[in-house]
Amino acid sequence: MPFSLHSHSGQFCEHAKGTLEEVVQEAIKKNFIVYGLSEHCPRYREQDLYPEEFHLKPSDLINTFTAYVHEARRLQQKYKSQITLIVGLESETINSSSSSEALCIKSEHDLDYIIGSVHHVHETPIDFDEEQFANALKKSSNDDEKLFEAYFDAQYKTLKEVKPLIVGHFDVIRIYRPNWQITQAVWEKIKRNVDCVIDYGGLFEINAAAWTVGLPDAYPQRDILQLIVSKGGRCTISDDSHGPLSVGRNYDKLYGYLTEMEIYTLYYLDYGDDGKSMVIKELKDALEHKFWDQWI
């Protein structure tokens, strides 16, 4: 059962490409069976807009998200005989209101799931570009350890308050520090967060987009993934596509990574018997599925 539970489109995300329907059509073309649509949760303060959004207002993001949900549900019905689309959001962890905002918008739009992601530390983007990362680092006294600690503390807050079914790109903080050696203090926070996800039953996303930005492994990098596996954490996979051209991107490398890490059972979201609630399903011998033939 090939799947990806994390995606974006240029129709509803300023740094993505193409329409949502083009993303869905490409997923069908590449034989995905379950595909998650997960545009970013809107931000409610002007200071939280990304540079690419400076021509917009928070109200525009709210309207765009509403339009996304309507289009996603339309596509869900249109293509239901060809693919299972699940409709959710990727959270933003910026300030003390972020968790409640994500939960409220999920309830308001009757969404299927939340991807719990952290893109900000000290209310500053850490994976948008190196300039913004440097600003976040400056707010951490130019101390990498303090920045990493703050990131994993922000993530823990999201995990405790939101309990997202999917944890997005667990260690994206490494995007501009791929060779930084994790200290014992940071490692303890990572272990705490991993235990938290396992305790409430979430899935760890193995995110293939990390290769696109030049990292040696998918998110999470192998030291953290080994920890997750050793503790019995359940993993899912995603392309984190940002347009039709990146649907399934790096799945050839992902196959190799899963093989190397000896991860043969994967998990995914699907609709339960009532056709509405989300359930976590298990796929054993996942690497033997013929879906992988197009990449290996």
C-alpha positions as CSV (number, residue, x, y, z in Angstrom):
1,M,0.0,0.0,0.0
2,P,2.1,3.0,-1.2
3,F,1.4,6.2,0.6
4,S,2.5,9.7,1.5
5,L,0.9,11.7,4.2
6,H,2.4,15.2,3.8
7,S,2.0,17.4,0.8
8,H,1.5,21.0,-0.4
9,S,0.5,22.8,-3.6
10,G,1.2,26.2,-5.1
11,Q,-2.5,26.9,-5.2
12,F,-2.5,27.2,-1.5
13,C,1.1,27.6,-0.4
14,E,3.3,30.5,-1.7
15,H,6.6,28.4,-1.8
16,A,5.0,25.4,-3.6
17,K,4.1,24.9,-7.3
18,G,1.1,23.8,-9.3
19,T,-2.5,23.2,-8.4
20,L,-3.8,20.8,-5.8
21,E,-5.5,18.8,-8.5
22,E,-2.3,18.5,-10.4
23,V,-0.6,17.1,-7.3
24,V,-3.5,14.6,-6.9
25,Q,-3.3,13.6,-10.5
26,E,0.4,13.0,-10.3
27,A,-0.1,10.9,-7.1
28,I,-2.5,8.7,-9.1
29,K,-0.1,8.5,-12.0
30,K,2.6,7.2,-9.6
31,N,0.2,4.6,-8.1
32,F,-0.2,6.0,-4.7
33,I,-3.2,4.4,-2.9
34,V,-3.4,6.8,0.1
35,Y,-2.2,10.4,-0.2
36,G,-2.4,13.0,2.5
37,L,-3.2,16.7,1.7
38,S,-1.8,18.9,4.4
39,E,-1.5,22.6,3.7
40,H,0.0,24.8,6.3
41,C,-2.2,26.1,9.2
42,P,-2.8,29.8,8.7
43,R,-0.9,32.3,10.8
44,Y,-2.9,35.0,12.6
45,R,-0.3,37.7,13.2
46,E,1.3,39.9,10.5
47,Q,4.8,39.4,12.1
48,D,4.4,35.6,11.5
49,L,4.1,36.0,7.7
50,Y,7.0,34.6,5.7
51,P,8.9,37.0,3.3
52,E,7.1,35.5,0.4
53,E,3.8,36.5,2.0
54,F,4.5,40.1,2.8
55,H,1.9,41.1,0.1
56,L,-0.8,39.3,2.1
57,K,-2.6,39.7,5.4
58,P,-3.4,37.0,8.0
59,S,-7.1,37.2,6.8
60,D,-5.9,36.2,3.3
61,L,-4.2,33.1,4.8
62,I,-7.4,32.2,6.6
63,N,-9.5,32.5,3.4
64,T,-6.9,30.6,1.5
65,F,-7.1,27.7,4.0
66,T,-10.9,27.6,3.8
67,A,-10.6,27.4,0.0
68,Y,-8.1,24.6,0.3
69,V,-10.4,22.5,2.4
70,H,-13.2,23.0,-0.1
71,E,-11.0,22.0,-3.0
72,A,-9.5,19.1,-1.2
73,R,-13.0,17.6,-0.4
74,R,-14.1,18.2,-4.0
75,L,-11.0,16.3,-5.2
76,Q,-11.6,13.6,-2.7
77,Q,-15.0,12.9,-4.2
78,K,-13.9,13.3,-7.8
79,Y,-11.0,10.8,-7.6
80,K,-12.3,8.4,-4.9
81,S,-12.4,5.5,-7.2
82,Q,-8.7,6.0,-8.0
83,I,-7.1,7.1,-4.7
84,T,-7.9,7.6,-1.1
85,L,-7.2,11.3,-0.2
86,I,-7.1,12.3,3.4
87,V,-7.4,16.0,4.3
88,G,-5.5,17.6,7.1
89,L,-3.2,20.4,8.0
90,E,0.5,20.9,9.0
91,S,0.7,22.9,12.2
92,E,2.8,25.9,13.0
93,T,4.4,26.1,16.4
94,I,5.2,29.8,16.9
95,N,3.8,31.1,20.2
96,S,1.6,30.0,23.1
97,S,-1.6,30.2,21.0
98,S,-0.3,27.9,18.2
99,S,-1.6,24.6,19.5
100,S,-5.1,25.9,20.3
101,E,-5.2,27.5,16.9
102,A,-4.4,24.2,15.1
103,L,-6.9,22.3,17.1
104,C,-9.6,24.9,16.6
105,I,-9.1,25.0,12.8
106,K,-9.1,21.2,12.7
107,S,-12.4,21.2,14.5
108,E,-13.9,24.1,12.5
109,H,-13.1,22.4,9.2
110,D,-13.7,18.8,10.4
111,L,-10.2,17.8,9.2
112,D,-8.9,14.2,9.2
113,Y,-5.6,14.7,10.9
114,I,-2.8,17.1,12.0
115,I,0.9,16.9,11.1
116,G,2.7,18.3,14.1
117,S,5.7,20.3,12.8
118,V,7.9,23.0,14.2
119,H,9.2,25.7,11.7
120,H,9.9,28.5,14.2
121,V,12.1,29.0,17.3
122,H,11.8,32.1,19.3
123,E,9.0,33.1,16.9
124,T,11.5,33.1,14.0
125,P,11.6,30.7,11.0
126,I,14.4,28.1,11.2
127,D,13.9,26.2,7.8
128,F,12.9,29.0,5.5
129,D,16.3,30.3,4.6
130,E,19.8,30.7,6.2
131,E,19.1,34.4,7.0
132,Q,16.1,33.6,9.1
133,F,18.0,30.7,10.7
134,A,20.8,33.1,11.7
135,N,18.2,35.4,13.3
136,A,16.8,32.5,15.4
137,L,20.4,31.5,16.3
138,K,21.1,35.1,17.4
139,K,18.1,34.9,19.7
140,S,19.7,31.8,21.2
141,S,22.9,33.8,22.0
142,N,24.5,32.4,18.9
143,D,24.7,29.1,20.7
144,D,23.8,26.1,18.6
145,E,23.0,23.9,21.6
146,K,20.6,26.5,23.0
147,L,18.9,26.8,19.6
148,F,18.5,23.0,19.4
149,E,17.2,22.8,22.9
150,A,14.6,25.5,22.2
151,Y,13.5,23.7,19.0
152,F,13.0,20.3,20.8
153,D,11.2,22.1,23.7
154,A,8.9,23.8,21.2
155,Q,8.3,20.4,19.6
156,Y,7.5,18.8,23.0
157,K,4.9,21.5,23.6
158,T,3.2,20.6,20.4
159,L,3.3,16.9,21.1
160,K,1.8,17.4,24.6
161,E,-0.9,19.8,23.6
162,V,-1.9,18.7,20.1
163,K,-0.9,15.0,20.1
164,P,-0.6,15.0,16.3
165,L,-1.2,11.7,14.5
166,I,1.9,12.4,12.4
167,V,5.1,14.1,13.7
168,G,6.5,16.1,10.7
169,H,10.3,16.2,9.9
170,F,11.3,15.5,13.4
171,D,14.8,17.1,13.2
172,V,14.3,19.8,10.6
173,I,16.4,22.0,12.8
174,R,19.4,20.3,11.3
175,I,18.7,21.7,7.9
176,Y,21.6,24.3,8.2
177,R,23.6,22.4,10.8
178,P,23.9,18.9,9.2
179,N,27.2,18.2,10.9
180,W,26.6,19.6,14.3
181,Q,27.2,17.0,17.0
182,I,24.2,16.6,19.2
183,T,25.1,17.2,22.9
184,Q,23.9,15.1,25.8
185,A,21.5,17.8,26.9
186,V,19.9,17.9,23.5
187,W,19.8,14.1,23.2
188,E,17.9,13.9,26.5
189,K,15.2,16.2,25.0
190,I,15.1,14.1,21.8
191,K,14.5,11.0,23.9
192,R,11.8,12.7,25.9
193,N,10.0,13.7,22.7
194,V,10.3,10.2,21.2
195,D,8.9,8.7,24.3
196,C,6.0,11.2,24.3
197,V,5.0,10.3,20.7
198,I,5.2,6.6,21.5
199,D,3.1,7.0,24.7
200,Y,0.2,8.7,22.9
201,G,0.4,6.5,19.8
202,G,1.6,8.9,17.1
203,L,3.5,8.1,13.9
204,F,7.0,9.3,13.1
205,E,7.2,10.6,9.6
206,I,10.3,9.5,7.5
207,N,10.4,12.5,5.3
208,A,12.2,12.2,1.9
209,A,12.4,15.9,1.3
210,A,15.6,16.1,3.4
211,W,17.6,14.8,0.5
212,T,16.4,17.7,-1.6
213,V,18.0,20.2,0.7
214,G,21.3,18.2,0.8
215,L,21.1,16.3,4.0
216,P,22.6,12.8,4.1
217,D,19.5,11.0,5.2
218,A,15.7,11.6,5.3
219,Y,14.2,13.3,8.3
220,P,14.9,12.1,11.0
221,Q,18.6,11.5,10.5
222,R,19.8,8.0,11.3
223,D,20.9,8.5,14.9
224,I,17.4,9.6,15.8
225,L,15.7,7.1,13.6
226,Q,17.7,4.3,15.2
227,L,16.5,5.6,18.6
228,I,12.9,5.6,17.4
229,V,13.2,2.0,16.1
230,S,14.9,0.8,19.2
231,K,12.1,2.1,21.4
232,G,9.4,0.5,19.2
233,G,8.2,3.7,17.5
234,R,5.9,3.4,14.5
235,C,7.0,5.0,11.3
236,T,5.2,6.3,8.2
237,I,6.7,7.8,5.0
238,S,6.1,11.0,3.0
239,D,7.5,12.9,0.1
240,D,6.6,16.3,1.6
241,S,5.8,17.3,-2.0
242,H,5.5,21.0,-2.9
243,G,4.0,20.5,-6.3
244,P,3.3,17.8,-8.9
245,L,7.0,17.6,-9.9
246,S,8.0,16.5,-6.4
247,V,5.3,13.9,-5.8
248,G,7.3,10.7,-4.9
249,R,10.6,12.6,-5.1
250,N,13.5,10.8,-3.5
251,Y,11.5,7.6,-3.0
252,D,14.3,5.7,-4.6
253,K,16.6,6.9,-1.9
254,L,13.9,6.3,0.7
255,Y,13.7,2.7,-0.3
256,G,17.4,2.3,0.2
257,Y,17.2,4.1,3.6
258,L,14.4,1.9,4.8
259,T,16.3,-1.1,3.7
260,E,19.5,0.0,5.4
261,M,17.7,0.8,8.6
262,E,15.9,-2.5,8.4
263,I,12.4,-0.9,8.6
264,Y,10.1,-3.4,6.9
265,T,6.8,-2.5,8.6
266,L,5.3,0.9,8.0
267,Y,2.1,2.5,9.2
268,Y,-0.4,4.9,7.5
269,L,-3.7,6.6,8.1
270,D,-6.9,5.6,6.5
271,Y,-10.6,5.9,7.1
272,G,-12.2,3.5,9.6
273,D,-15.3,1.4,9.0
274,D,-17.5,4.4,9.5
275,G,-15.9,6.1,6.5
276,K,-15.1,9.2,8.6
277,S,-12.8,8.5,11.6
278,M,-9.0,8.1,11.1
279,V,-7.4,4.8,12.0
280,I,-3.7,3.8,11.9
281,K,-3.1,0.7,9.7
282,E,-0.1,-1.5,9.5
283,L,1.6,-2.6,6.3
284,K,4.0,-5.5,6.9
285,D,6.7,-6.4,4.3
286,A,6.2,-2.9,3.0
287,L,9.4,-2.9,0.8
288,E,8.1,-5.9,-1.2
289,H,5.2,-3.9,-2.6
290,K,5.3,-3.6,-6.4
291,F,4.8,0.2,-6.0
292,W,8.6,0.5,-5.4
293,D,9.4,-1.0,-8.9
294,Q,9.2,2.4,-10.5
295,W,12.1,3.7,-8.4
296,I,14.4,0.7,-7.9
